[in-house]
Amino acid sequence: MFIHSQESEPLVSVVIACYNYGVYLEEAIDSCLASTIQNIEIIVVDDGSTDPYTVELFRTMKKPKTKVIRQENKGIPAALNRGIREARGKYIFRLDADDRIHHTLLEKGALVLDTRPHVGFVTCYLQAFDQENWTWILPPSPWPSCSEII
């Protein structure tokens, strides 16, 4: 397991924008909480959700390492920018409210970024789940010297 030396600050800030996706949100958060690295923070920006399920979830949800920020609906880019401004981690990981991550993704990404200074960003393959079952494999990067697929 990869251990970061500065435990007082999170190594990774996971930023999730959510607009009326409460039905999926807890699964997204739980996938982050199950990560092999635990020095993370999860920032969820409620982008003015209006559906009753999501509104109630935000009212009652108590998840460790998770901060909820509420704002009026301004769209995904504005919500993500708000979350990034609030982030304290060395690295930012953006996650959609209806997605899950593999439990080693944050660890592997942080390890690549910590040990390869020429790498500017890390990305991964995409595996569909639930009623769909397919994998999207990324094409080669136009910047092979500054990116890594894990």
Secondary structure as GFF3:
##gff-version 3
##sequence-region A 1 150
A	DSSP	beta_strand	12	18	.	.	.	ID=ss1
A	DSSP	alpha_helix	22	33	.	.	.	ID=ss2
A	DSSP	beta_strand	40	47	.	.	.	ID=ss3
A	DSSP	alpha_helix	52	60	.	.	.	ID=ss4
A	DSSP	beta_strand	66	71	.	.	.	ID=ss5
A	DSSP	alpha_helix	76	86	.	.	.	ID=ss6
A	DSSP	beta_strand	91	96	.	.	.	ID=ss7
A	DSSP	alpha_helix	105	115	.	.	.	ID=ss8
A	DSSP	beta_strand	121	123	.	.	.	ID=ss9
A	DSSP	beta_strand	126	127	.	.	.	ID=ss10
A	DSSP	beta_strand	135	136	.	.	.	ID=ss11
A	DSSP	beta_strand	147	149	.	.	.	ID=ss12
###
